[in-house]
Amino acid sequence: MLRQYMIASGSNMMDFVIPPPLSRPARPASSRWANDGTTARDSPIQAATSPMPASGIVYAIGDIHGMDDLLARLLAAIAADRPDKTTPYTVVFLGDVVNQGAQTRQVLQWLIAGPAHAARRWIVLRGNHEQAMLDALTRADEDSFRRRLRSGGMRTLASYGGTRRDASPSRARALVGEDHLDFLASLPLTHVAGGHSFVHAGVAPGVSLAEQSPPPLMNIRGAFLRKRHGLPYTAVHGNTPTTGEPWIGPGWIGAGSGACVTGILTSIAIDTATRQRRFLRVSVPVMSP
């Protein structure tokens, strides 16, 4: 079956027909996701910047939240947008790839496996939900674990085959497995390319990127959205959900289209040479949990 995606330039949206979603790898293969950060699960979080420059086009994908079907469609839309398999491009996942949706395990398997073509590069950033998942499964804090279960963690556990009988930190950690936890712990907080800084939530206004602390990068909303941040970049972020349309503000672009609620996943396509931007958008029907 053919699918549709939306592509926008400015405020204009147009429908395009694309092939069915890309097939998934059966198992994680040799990975080509980028780990340019310095963080480790058992040490304090450091603000880690991915320093490698991106070539050509960067596609920034908003919060996936365990919606594997949306991820499949958006990656297919991106592949259709760049049909030449030898032309390099980078996909930056803006964090919150886990929790809330029903397919966290499947999303992480795909991201760990990496892109199918060597000319393509994936960078996965850390969001507050990745941090919360790590905290719930690696800290000796039963209360934190229970809070996580009540805010979407049970659906995450179910994606690994877990049931209520597995709702303890030790059993849940065994189900999730060290490979997935190590991947989450390796994720950097920021990436910079072509005059844009990519981050999950935003930045603390008036603070240089090198001096940002992890909590604002993963959680900030109000102050970042209300004030000019003063950095020499356009901040590209997720975290703050919308009704499905991308946000554009002074010095920032938001790609968080509330995937679990709206059934819409958005990508911002940025030409790092010209700094021109377009929006790609896919959707699926959303059913109540």
N, C-alpha and C positions, 0 to 999 in steps of 0.2 A: 504494500500500500504506500502511495506517495504521501508525504507530509508537507505541511506548510511552515514557513517561518516568516517573521517580520523583520524587515530591515528599515532603519530610519536614518535620515540625515537631517539634523535639526529637529523639527517637530513633525516631519512627514513620515508616515509609515506606509510601506508597500508589502504586498504578499508575494512570496516566491515559492515555487514548488521545488522540493529537494528529494533526494533518495531516502529510503528508510534509514533508521539509525544505524550507526556503525556497530559491528559485532563486538562483543566483549571477549577479552582473553579468558580462557577457562581457569587459569591459575596465574598468579603474579609471575611475570617473566623477569628477565634482566631489566632493571629499572633505568629510565632516563629522566626521572623527575629530578629537579634540581634541589639539592640541600646546600644552600650557601650560608646557612645560619650556624650559630655556635652554641645553640641551646641544647641542654640535656635534661632528661626528665628528673634526674636526681640532684640537680643543682639549681640555684636561683636563675630565673629567666633573664636572659640578656636581650636587649634590643638588637636584633640581627638584621643587617641589610644585605640583600642579594646584590653583589657588586657587578656581576657580569652584564655587559650591554646586550640588549636585545636587537636582533637584526630585523629590519622591515616592519612588519605588522605585529602588534601585540593585541591579543584578545583577552580582556579581563572579564572573568565570569563571576557573577554575584553568588550569594549564599545558596548552596545546593540543598543543604539540610536533608541528606539521605534520600533525595528524589532521583533515583538512578535512571528512571525513564526520561526525565527532563534532561539529565546530563547527556544521555545517549542522543537525544534529538539535537541538543545544542552543539555537541561535537560534530554531528553530521552536517549541521548548518555551516559551521566553521569550515569543515572540509570542502563543502560545496562552494564556499566563498573563496577558497584558495585551492583550486583544482590541481595546480602544478605541484606535484609531490616533491620536487627538488628545491622549491623556493622555501627558505627557512621562515618560520614564524614562531612566536612564543605565545603560550596560553598561561595566563596568571589566574589561578583560582584564589579568590579574595577571602578565603577562610569560611568557617561554618559550613564545611562540607558534610558534617555529621549531625546526628540527632534530629528529632521531630518527625522526619519522614521514616518510612518503613524499610529503607534499603541502605542503611549506613555501611554494613559489611560489604555490600556489592560496590558501593561508591569507592570505598577505601581500596578494595582489591584492584579496581580499575586504575585508580590514581597511582598505586604502588607499581603496577605493571608498566605504566608510562605510555607515551605515544607510540604508534605503530611505525612511524617513519623517523629516521635519524635526523632529518632536517627540521623536525619539529621539537620544541622544547616546552616542558611543563614546569611551572613553578607553583607550588601549593603553599599558601600563607597560613599562619596560625590565627584562628579566631577565638572568641570567648568560649564557643562550644567545644572546640578541640581542647582548650585548657581545662574546661569543666570535666570533660570525659577523662582526661589524664588525672586530674585531682581525685575524681571519684574512684578510680581504679588503682591508684598508686599510693594514696595516703591512708593511714590507719584512722579513718574518720568515718564512722558509721553514719553519722548525721548527714555529712556531705553526700554520701552515697545515696541515702534515702531521698534527699532533696533532688538529686539528679534523676532518680527513677520517676519522681512525680512531675518532672518537667521535660518529658520526652525520652528519658533514659530507658524506660521499659520497652519502647518500640525499637530502640537501638539494640537492646539485649535480644529481643525477639529475632532481629535480622541475623543474629549468630546462632539461632536455634534455641535460645534460652527461654525458660518459663519462669513463673513465680518461684519455683524451687531453686532457681539459680540466682535469685535476687540477694546475693551477698557479695561483698567485694572480692573475696577469694575465688568464688565460683565464676563470677562475671569476668574477672581478669583471665581466668583459664580459658573461658570461651572466646574472648576477644583475641587473646594470644599476644605474644611478645613482638611479633613482626609488626602488627598494627600499632601497638603502643610505641614501639621504637620509631615508626614512621611519624606518628603524631608528635613525638618528643623532638624530632629533628626539624620541624617546620620553622622557617624564619618568620619574622614579623613584618618585614617590609621588602620591597623591591623597587628600584629606581631605573627608569628607562625613558629616553626621549622627552625630558622635561616633565615627566609624570612620576609621582610616588604612589605606589600601590600598597594598600594597607587594609586591614579588615574593617575597622570602625572609623578611623580618622586620626587626627593628630591634635595634640594640645596646642592651642594658639600661642604664638610668641616663643615657642621652644624649637630649637633647631632639630633636624631629623636625628642627628647623632646623639642628642641629649634627651630624646623622648624616652619615657619609661614605658614598660609593657602595658600596664592597665589602660591608659588612654588609647593606645594602638588597637587594643582588642575590644574596648567597651564604650568609648566616648560617643556622645550624641550631642546634647544641647549646646555646650560651649563651642564645639567645633562647627556646628551648623549655623550658629548665630553670628560668629565673629570671623573676620578674615584671619587666616592662620599665619600669614606672613612668611611662609616658606617659598623658595623660588621654584616651586613645582605646582602642578595641578594634582591634587590628591584624588585618587580613584579608589573608591571604597564600597563596601557592602554594609552589613549590620543593620542599618535603619531601613525597615521594610516600607515599601510603597504599595499602592494599589495596582502595580504592574507596570507603571511608566518609570523610566529612569529619571533621577533627579539631577538637576544642574544648578549649582549655586556659585557664589563667589570663591573661586579657587578650588572647587571640588566638583566631582561627578559621582553620583551614587548609583550603583548597579544592583542594590538589594531589592528585588521585586516581590518579596514575600512568597517564595515558591510554594511553601506548604499550604498557604491560604489561597493564593491567587491561581496556582497552577502555572505560573509564568516564570521562566528563567531568562535572564538578560545577560548579554555580553556587550561590552564596549570595544569596538575595533579601533585601534589607534595606530596611525602611520607615524612612526617615531621620527621620520625625516621631515615630513611636512606638518606634523601635529594635527592633521585632520582626523575627525572622529565620526564613526557611524555606530548605530546600535543594531544588534541582532537579537531577536526575541523568539522563543518557542513556548508552546503551551500544551498542557494536557488537562483533561477534566479532573477536578479535585473532588474526592469523596471523603465524607466525614469518617474519622477513625472509628 
